[in-house]
Amino acid sequence: MGLTSADQLLAIYEKQYAGEPFIRLYEPGHMPDLHCVARTNFCDIGVTLDGKTGRAMVVSAIDNLVKGAAGQAVQNMNLMLGRPETEGLL
């Protein structure tokens, strides 16, 4: 059985990323904007689904310096040292 609505697709993402502090999910039909993630450690995700064709479109946006290299290093260090994952990043 395939997906029939963007809400179903969003529910999958909500379940997968529940409790993840740096993932922000958009309501179906709304897509992330690079300005919203600039200089942050967030990954913004938007979804939509064409119910007739069954094609899903998932768009994500990150700042590749903060979320990419530097932010990921700080996030990993926090986890390895038993610190809050968000320390120094929010």
PAMARTOR-479257 format. One line per field, with one value per residue: residue number from 1; x, y, z of N, C-alpha, C in turn. Coordinates in nm, 4 decimals. Each point is the difference from the previous one (the first is absolute). Example, Ala and Ser with C-alpha at 12.3 -4.5 7.8 and 13.67 -1.06 7.14 Angstrom:
<nukes>
seq = 1,2
n.px = 1.3190,-0.0350
n.py = -0.5690,0.1050
n.pz = 0.7800,-0.0720
ca.px = -0.0890,0.0820
ca.py = 0.1190,0.1190
ca.pz = 0.0000,0.0060
c.px = 0.0900,-0.0770
c.py = 0.1200,0.1090
c.pz = 0.0000,0.0730
</nukes>
This chain:
<nukes>
seq = 1,2,3,4,5,6,7,8,9,10,11,12,13,14,15,16,17,18,19,20,21,22,23,24,25,26,27,28,29,30,31,32,33,34,35,36,37,38,39,40,41,42,43,44,45,46,47,48,49,50,51,52,53,54,55,56,57,58,59,60,61,62,63,64,65,66,67,68,69,70,71,72,73,74,75,76,77,78,79,80,81,82,83,84,85,86,87,88,89,90
n.px = 0.0836,-0.0213,0.0778,-0.0996,0.0750,0.0234,-0.1186,-0.0275,0.0511,-0.0619,-0.1030,0.0468,0.0170,-0.1219,-0.0355,0.0613,-0.0402,-0.0932,0.0038,0.0132,0.0884,0.0720,-0.1058,-0.0304,-0.1207,-0.0216,-0.1074,-0.0776,0.0755,0.0566,0.0868,0.1115,0.0487,0.0985,-0.0751,-0.0865,0.0930,0.0167,0.1261,-0.0646,-0.0294,-0.1027,-0.0772,-0.0443,-0.1160,-0.0283,-0.1271,-0.0197,-0.1221,0.0235,-0.1210,-0.0072,0.1206,-0.0230,0.0332,0.1029,-0.0050,0.1257,-0.0060,0.1322,0.0222,0.1299,0.0651,0.0655,0.0198,-0.1120,-0.1014,0.0726,0.0956,0.0020,-0.1246,0.0254,0.1157,-0.0620,-0.0958,0.0906,0.0755,-0.1099,-0.0361,0.1221,-0.0176,-0.1141,0.0246,-0.0847,-0.0674,-0.0817,0.0826,-0.0005,-0.1145,-0.0662
n.py = -0.1179,0.0882,0.1038,0.0617,0.0445,0.1296,0.0019,-0.1050,0.0640,0.1118,-0.0813,-0.0511,0.1197,0.0315,-0.1198,0.0079,0.1260,-0.0700,0.1125,0.0140,0.0616,-0.0555,-0.0791,0.0784,-0.0506,0.0201,0.0744,-0.1012,0.0034,0.0121,0.0746,-0.0583,0.1004,0.0219,0.1076,-0.0984,-0.0546,0.1154,-0.0370,-0.1124,-0.0835,0.0709,-0.1056,0.0819,-0.0640,0.0037,-0.0380,-0.0639,-0.0312,-0.0506,0.0094,0.0654,0.0544,0.0382,0.1060,-0.0229,0.1195,-0.0214,0.1157,-0.0001,0.0761,0.0159,0.0527,-0.0199,0.1201,0.0538,-0.0381,0.0433,0.0883,0.1280,0.0184,-0.0819,0.0647,0.1164,-0.0328,-0.0530,0.1086,0.0742,-0.0776,0.0111,0.1267,-0.0515,0.0980,0.0979,-0.0706,0.0847,-0.0395,0.1319,-0.0601,0.0210
n.pz = 0.0000,-0.0976,0.0050,0.0621,0.1010,-0.0129,0.0607,-0.0780,-0.1034,0.0359,0.0213,-0.1121,-0.0524,0.0440,-0.0365,-0.1160,-0.0058,0.0609,0.0663,-0.1303,0.0779,-0.0967,0.0081,-0.1024,0.0234,-0.1284,0.0082,-0.0399,-0.1085,0.1192,-0.0644,0.0448,0.0682,-0.0833,-0.0103,0.0112,-0.0756,-0.0624,0.0206,-0.0327,0.0963,-0.0468,-0.0125,-0.0939,0.0170,-0.1296,0.0003,-0.1123,-0.0363,-0.1196,0.0517,-0.1159,0.0071,0.1264,-0.0700,0.0766,0.0576,0.0319,0.0651,0.0088,0.1057,-0.0216,0.1017,-0.1120,0.0504,0.0452,-0.0758,-0.0998,0.0106,0.0241,-0.0385,-0.1003,-0.0108,0.0201,-0.0835,-0.0780,0.0176,-0.0097,-0.1002,-0.0512,0.0364,-0.0487,-0.0833,0.0258,-0.0862,0.0563,0.0947,0.0060,-0.0259,0.1126
ca.px = -0.0836,0.0813,-0.0459,-0.1029,-0.0029,0.1218,-0.0084,0.0537,0.1455,0.0500,-0.0089,0.1182,0.1130,-0.0200,0.0333,0.1439,0.0802,-0.0545,0.1026,0.1257,-0.0089,0.0440,-0.0841,-0.1262,-0.0844,-0.0984,-0.1308,-0.0022,-0.0124,0.0933,0.1371,0.0982,0.0676,0.1382,0.0143,-0.0439,0.1014,0.1323,0.0699,-0.0606,0.0270,-0.1265,-0.0345,-0.1428,-0.0488,-0.1358,-0.0461,-0.1256,-0.0278,-0.1022,-0.0812,-0.0340,0.1154,0.0721,0.1351,0.0276,0.1121,0.0528,0.1026,0.0640,0.0921,0.0964,0.1163,0.1009,0.1113,-0.0400,-0.0529,0.0915,0.1278,0.0244,-0.1107,-0.0021,0.1104,-0.0413,-0.1082,0.0616,0.0797,-0.0960,-0.0489,0.1102,0.0338,-0.1168,-0.0613,-0.1216,0.0289,-0.0199,0.0884,0.0849,-0.0558,-0.1284
ca.py = 0.1179,0.1190,0.1236,0.0690,0.1427,0.0586,-0.0147,-0.1326,0.0096,0.0794,-0.0819,-0.0880,0.0836,0.0388,-0.1170,-0.0253,0.1068,0.0429,0.0221,0.0498,0.1449,0.0812,-0.0263,0.0752,-0.0462,0.0973,-0.0531,-0.0392,0.1069,0.1083,-0.0457,0.0783,0.1117,0.0069,0.1092,-0.0479,-0.0876,0.0636,0.0164,-0.0850,-0.1432,-0.0656,-0.0592,0.0211,-0.0968,0.0182,-0.1121,0.0076,-0.1261,0.0014,-0.1183,-0.0699,-0.0735,-0.0641,0.0567,0.0844,0.0911,0.0342,0.1022,0.0349,0.1128,0.0128,0.0865,-0.1055,0.0236,-0.0257,-0.1357,-0.0890,-0.0357,0.0496,-0.0342,-0.1447,-0.0312,0.0405,-0.0906,-0.1297,0.0156,0.0047,-0.1358,-0.0823,0.0456,-0.0106,0.1328,0.0127,0.0027,0.1355,0.0960,0.0798,0.0028,0.0706
ca.pz = 0.0000,-0.0110,0.0631,-0.0763,0.0334,0.0565,0.1454,0.0327,-0.0169,0.1115,0.1212,0.0005,0.0406,0.1401,0.0825,-0.0114,0.0578,0.1297,0.1015,-0.0561,0.0214,-0.1120,-0.1167,-0.0011,-0.1089,-0.0478,-0.0372,-0.1416,-0.0976,0.0325,-0.0194,0.0749,-0.0637,0.0490,0.0973,0.1320,0.0597,-0.0049,0.1279,0.1029,-0.0093,-0.0323,-0.1289,-0.0234,-0.0985,-0.0491,-0.0823,-0.0727,-0.0683,-0.1040,0.0256,-0.1243,-0.0531,0.1096,0.0094,0.1165,-0.0097,0.1312,-0.0142,0.1272,-0.0083,0.1099,-0.0193,-0.0063,0.0913,0.1378,0.0098,-0.0696,0.0609,0.1355,0.0893,0.0230,0.0907,0.1349,0.0398,0.0317,0.1217,0.1108,0.0258,0.0523,0.1352,0.0864,0.0139,-0.0807,-0.1429,-0.0523,0.0658,-0.0874,-0.1363,-0.0021
c.px = 0.0883,-0.0594,-0.1045,-0.0073,0.1338,-0.0009,0.0540,0.1530,0.0617,-0.0005,0.1189,0.1216,-0.0117,0.0366,0.1513,0.0821,-0.0542,0.1139,0.1336,-0.0024,0.0354,-0.0770,-0.1289,-0.0774,-0.1047,-0.1316,0.0007,-0.0249,0.0887,0.1417,0.0977,0.0666,0.1402,0.0202,-0.0365,0.1044,0.1387,0.0524,-0.0670,0.0424,-0.1268,0.0002,-0.1508,-0.0446,-0.1450,-0.0376,-0.1272,-0.0166,-0.1097,-0.0781,-0.0336,0.1149,0.0754,0.1418,0.0108,0.1154,0.0374,0.1153,0.0573,0.0971,0.0875,0.1002,0.1188,0.1247,-0.0386,-0.0501,0.0975,0.1207,0.0095,-0.1092,-0.0046,0.1119,-0.0368,-0.1085,0.0557,0.0825,-0.0913,-0.0481,0.1084,0.0343,-0.1183,-0.0674,-0.1314,0.0362,-0.0027,0.0961,0.0914,-0.0547,-0.1338,0.0157
c.py = 0.1245,0.1174,0.0666,0.1491,0.0451,-0.0119,-0.1357,0.0012,0.0780,-0.0806,-0.0956,0.0781,0.0416,-0.1149,-0.0224,0.1032,0.0542,0.0148,0.0481,0.1528,0.0856,-0.0261,0.0798,-0.0421,0.1054,-0.0705,-0.0359,0.1186,0.1196,-0.0557,0.0900,0.1067,0.0087,0.1092,-0.0452,-0.0876,0.0617,0.0242,-0.0769,-0.1448,-0.0773,-0.0622,0.0138,-0.0901,0.0318,-0.1157,0.0368,-0.1319,0.0225,-0.1302,-0.0797,-0.0847,-0.0757,0.0531,0.0928,0.0927,0.0395,0.0966,0.0280,0.1149,0.0016,0.1090,-0.0958,0.0276,-0.0369,-0.1431,-0.0988,-0.0378,0.0407,-0.0412,-0.1480,-0.0409,0.0347,-0.0937,-0.1370,0.0069,0.0021,-0.1400,-0.0877,0.0366,-0.0044,0.1331,0.0028,0.0200,0.1412,0.1041,0.0704,0.0148,0.0706,0.1359
c.pz = 0.0000,0.0754,-0.0876,0.0319,0.0570,0.1518,0.0456,-0.0091,0.1150,0.1296,0.0115,0.0481,0.1469,0.0934,0.0020,0.0773,0.1314,0.1007,-0.0533,0.0034,-0.1215,-0.1293,0.0149,-0.1245,-0.0330,-0.0298,-0.1489,-0.0924,0.0255,-0.0080,0.0754,-0.0871,0.0597,0.1038,0.1414,0.0691,0.0019,0.1414,0.1143,-0.0224,-0.0375,-0.1393,-0.0122,-0.1143,-0.0349,-0.0907,-0.0747,-0.0741,-0.1032,0.0139,-0.1242,-0.0529,0.1085,0.0163,0.1196,-0.0327,0.1423,-0.0221,0.1380,-0.0232,0.1246,-0.0346,0.0037,0.0830,0.1425,0.0142,-0.0618,0.0831,0.1466,0.0978,0.0315,0.0950,0.1440,0.0522,0.0393,0.1279,0.1229,0.0366,0.0625,0.1436,0.0960,0.0273,-0.0776,-0.1481,-0.0585,0.0571,-0.1000,-0.1420,-0.0096,0.0628
</nukes>
